[in-house]
Amino acid sequence: MAAIENTGVIDASTFREMQDELLIAQDLVQQGAVHAISYLLQHGCNEETAMQMLSSLRQNSSLIRMEAKRRGKPLFDHDQTTFN
């Protein structure tokens, strides 16, 4: 199963060595995080807003995991949260 690691700063050579699919996946993850944090900054970074966003993301992630598993290509067996 896949896991998301907080690796901090990665130098450019790391990205040069990535396969195309992994580079695209990394960009999608980064853009999702950029969008989420910018949304919180624009609308107020409070627990209620963050919990609503997290709930929506977890619902979508669950559906994506089910479809990926159905296709025989599971990535994660659970949400990658730092708390529950």
Secondary structure as GFF3:
##gff-version 3
##sequence-region A 1 84
A	DSSP	alpha_helix	12	16	.	.	.	ID=ss1
A	DSSP	alpha_helix	20	43	.	.	.	ID=ss2
A	DSSP	alpha_helix	47	70	.	.	.	ID=ss3
###
